[in-house]
Amino acid sequence: MVKPILHLPDIQIVNWINVLVVLVLTSFATMFALENLSTVELSFLSIVSDPIPLYLPVFIAFLFGFGGGVLAMAFSRRKHKEEISSLRAEHDRLQLEVDNLRNIPLQDDV
């Protein structure tokens, strides 16, 4: 059996992948901000903002969307955890029933 020369535990590989993804996304966000420095005025329900850089409302919209996605994922995760808990309880109950049925002594019909 050949052992790998360099073996990193899976958790370290995931951490490096996370660092790489954060660096790539940060560099894209920085490049986007530097390319979109022109100013815009936002108006909503007759409220007009001062001129702000174009990248700012885009980032704010992204953050609201990201927050909504995290919130939706949290509710979904909670629901799935409750379902897993109930399924485990049912599994334990059924396993106990199977064990009890296995331990019933066989009777001869004589």
Beta strands, then each sheet from edge to edge (+ up, - down):
strand 1: 39-40
strand 2: 43-44
strand 3: 47-48
strand 4: 52-53
sheet 1: 1+ 4-
sheet 2: 2+ 3-
end
